[in-house]
Amino acid sequence: MLEKKDKKFSIIKDIAIIVIGVVLIWFAVKVVFNVDNPFYVVSSGSMIPVLNIGDILLVKDGNTFDSLKVGDIIVFNRPEGGDRVIVHRIIDMTDRFGEKIIVTKGDANEGLIPGTDFPIREKDYIGTVAYVVPKIGLVLKYLNPPVNYIIIAGIVGVLIYTNFRKRNDEKDKIEGKDSSL
């Protein structure tokens, strides 16, 4: 009876450690990069060849709007409707009535897209691309519910199985030693 309680406690402890670890890493990255969401996946070819579909972006410094310059690659909410997150390069900056306005363009796009590439204001700005992890986002594309839940359940299952197996092996070793005495 005591062994069952120990196994249940061990499983709960392992799951809690994983969850706490993921949460701590997430918050640490948020603090270091100074943005609410530091991770984005490129979903269009507008920035090819610099950014490709499936690249994961780490975005930093959501509070640096005033220090942006032409050539920076930024992440922002689409100005018209705010219904999409866009990643484009700054091609022009103006100051209209004391407000900084940014114009962007995708490197692979032939022209500007009104309502998407401009006018980008500080309220639309999310951050600047700091790092690019190539192609990993292609895997994440397939991790939408219910697939992600199945994968998470599988990982937890493997951890539980490994934990049981390890404990049974230790128990067998102890019993083997005790029986030989």
MOHU-V377024 format. One record per run of one state. SS is the DSSP state (@ for helix, = for strand, . for the rest). FROM is the first residue (numbers start at 0). TO is the last residue. Records with the same first field share a line. If there is no record, write none. Layout:
BEGIN
SS=FROM-TO / FROM-TO
END
This chain:
BEGIN
.=0-0 / 33-37 / 41-54 / 60-63 / 67-71 / 77-83 / 96-97 / 105-112 / 114-116 / 118-118 / 120-123 / 133-134 / 141-145 / 180-180
@=1-32 / 64-66 / 135-140 / 146-179
==38-40 / 55-59 / 72-76 / 84-95 / 98-104 / 113-113 / 117-117 / 119-119 / 124-132
END
